[in-house]
Amino acid sequence: MPVAMVLQIVAPLDVVCSQGAQALAPLARGTRWAGVIELLTMPAHWPALRDLLQERLHKQS
């Protein structure tokens, strides 16, 4: 739940968040997080992440 709340709060900053992910991408190469960070370098993927979390939260309720 806290992650979903934070993602909703930063929703207007999707472009900034994707740029932050781009900055982290070189540091994550070779780790299990590399794929996740690579996906989050695109601003359009942030709303999809929020939707997936919301869907999962509704299923658990």
C-alpha positions as CSV (number, residue, x, y, z in Angstrom):
1,M,0.0,0.0,0.0
2,P,2.7,2.6,0.8
3,V,4.3,2.0,-2.6
4,A,1.0,2.6,-4.4
5,M,0.5,5.8,-2.4
6,V,4.0,7.1,-3.3
7,L,3.5,6.3,-7.0
8,Q,0.2,8.2,-6.9
9,I,1.9,11.2,-5.3
10,V,4.7,11.4,-7.9
11,A,2.3,10.8,-10.8
12,P,2.8,14.3,-12.2
13,L,6.5,13.7,-12.2
14,D,6.6,10.7,-14.4
15,V,9.1,12.3,-16.7
16,V,11.4,13.2,-13.8
17,C,11.1,9.7,-12.4
18,S,12.0,8.2,-15.7
19,Q,15.1,10.4,-15.9
20,G,16.0,9.3,-12.4
21,A,15.7,5.7,-13.6
22,Q,18.0,6.5,-16.5
23,A,20.6,7.8,-14.1
24,L,20.4,4.6,-12.1
25,A,20.5,2.3,-15.1
26,P,24.3,2.2,-15.4
27,L,24.6,1.3,-11.7
28,A,22.2,-1.6,-12.0
29,R,23.8,-3.3,-15.0
30,G,24.4,-6.9,-14.2
31,T,21.9,-7.0,-11.3
32,R,18.4,-8.4,-11.1
33,W,17.1,-4.8,-11.0
34,A,18.5,-3.9,-14.4
35,G,15.4,-5.1,-16.3
36,V,13.0,-3.2,-14.0
37,I,15.0,0.0,-14.1
38,E,15.3,-0.3,-17.9
39,L,11.5,-0.5,-18.2
40,L,11.0,2.5,-15.9
41,T,13.2,4.7,-18.1
42,M,10.1,5.3,-20.3
43,P,7.6,7.9,-18.9
44,A,4.7,5.9,-20.4
45,H,5.5,2.9,-18.2
46,W,4.9,4.7,-14.9
47,P,1.1,4.8,-15.3
48,A,1.1,1.1,-16.3
49,L,3.0,0.3,-13.1
50,R,0.4,2.3,-11.0
51,D,-2.4,0.4,-12.8
52,L,-0.8,-3.0,-12.0
53,L,-0.4,-2.1,-8.4
54,Q,-3.9,-0.8,-8.1
55,E,-5.3,-4.0,-9.7
56,R,-3.3,-6.2,-7.3
57,L,-4.5,-4.2,-4.3
58,H,-8.1,-4.6,-5.4
59,K,-7.7,-8.3,-5.8
60,Q,-6.3,-8.6,-2.3
61,S,-9.2,-6.7,-0.8
